Amino acid sequence: MDFLDRILGRARNVGLPALGDPERVRVVQCVIDELAPLVAADGGSIELVEVGDDGWVSVRMRGACSHCDASSDRLRLALEPRLRAVAPWLCGVRAVV
């Protein structure tokens, strides 16, 4: 799959695997999966988009979380601290559209 197909696929919400180092992606996805029930209770979900070589994790908020003001708090207060505990390479977490 070429670069343009990946970009357009993401824009159309096609289920593509997260970008980045496979081991780092696995670690981040495990933490997201741990938080899934908490996020689902509010009618939302977190989709891992990319784990950058620079240590930044990009996620997409889905469902009710996609337009909720509290979603940034959830990333900052729930996801990021758990990731920091298992991923010393983490620089931070950011939400993408």
Secondary structure, 3 states (H helix, E strand, C coil): CCHHHHHHHHHCCCCCCCEECHHHHHHHHHHHHHHHHHHHHCCEEEEEEEECCCCEEEEEEEEHHHHCCCHHHHHHHHHHHHHHHHCCCCCEEEECC
